[in-house]
Amino acid sequence: MEDSASLKFEDWPNAVAFVPYVGSRYLEGFGGCRVLLLGESHYRKDGWTDDPGLTRPFTRKTFGDMETCERVGGGRFFDELDRLLTGNRTPALSDAAQAWERVAFCNLSQRFAGTAAGHRPSASDFKDGGKILLDAILPILQPEVILVLGRTAWRMFADGERAEQPIFHARHVNSEGRRRRYLEERHVWAPDQGNGVAWMSWVYHPSWNVDRWEDRAAALRHLLECPHDKPMA
């Protein structure tokens, strides 16, 4: 990636139904690395279709005010991502905004999942989205760290190979989670993006009451601490 010109909206391939949100200072890095937060799917209102005129700008419209101090949206998911990025339970809005300047976000599925959070993408949605992620999104973003926000998306994407990096241990999985045998150990993988070293791991979906915010924040910092001494293409 030569400069931020390659991140302009109109330069993204047509295969990318939801153009990723890219912070204004993404290329400068977050904690020294280019960071991609990879979610699962977007939801639509009744009557909305997968027309590119609606989907292409959707992610950027949804996340576009995250790096400002005048947000028009909100909700638990966004609050948890603020905590993840800042490592603070009650971050100042200015601190969260500065963090969002330095990261990118996209969802694995390139189709609307439905009209409510309980609706789930199909396996083919994740499979097709994974191919688009590898072929069209990662070559442009060239992330060095990818944190997957949801075990389902992680299992469906699972590209590359397990890396010889320390396992991340989520030490605050709630008590209900332990009875239900939620996983505390999260392996680090190296996705096959063909242009350099990237480290990838996962957390349970931020909307779930499984991981605490401390674990999600620690997972990101665990990936940032993996060695990034090989140059990106």
Buried (B, 14 or more C-beta within 10 A) or exposed (E): BEEEEBBEEEEBEEEBBBBBBBBEBBBEBBBEBBBBBBBBBBEBEEEBEEEBEBBBBBBBEBBBBBBEEEBEEEEEBBBBBBBBBBBBEEBEEEBBBBBBBBBBBBBBBBBBBBEEEEEBBEEEBBBBBBEBBBBBBBBBBBBBBBBBBBBBBBEBBBBBEEBEBEEBBBEBBBEEBEEEEBEBEBBBBBBEBEEBBBBBBBBBBBBBEBBBBBBBBBBBEBBBBBEBEEEBE
